[in-house]
Amino acid sequence: MKFVPIRELRNNSGQVWKALEAKNELVLTANGKPIALMTPVNSENLEIELKAIRRSRAAQALDRIRQVSQKRGLDRMPMGDIEKIIVKTRRKRRLK
């Protein structure tokens, strides 16, 4: 995977596009830190690519939630306690 400073994209965009075609993905960086992923798309695969990215982000978010839950011991919470929290939360929402 090739890392490309944002400045290089601004100053040498033609070379960056060629690199994107060759590598199939590039990571844009600002101050040495990754800020964006570039991947080639066209009108035929744009929606498919967007759906795949969104699915991946959702899966990553769910994994993070599960990890936090395990660290806090919430994955061992009895269903009765979970139901009580749900009922309490729903009551609060109705009052707003």
Summary of the structure (lengths in Angstrom):
residues: 96
radius of gyration: 21.6
end to end distance: 49.0
largest distance: 60.3
contacts: 192
relative contact order: 0.08
helix: 67%
strand: 16%
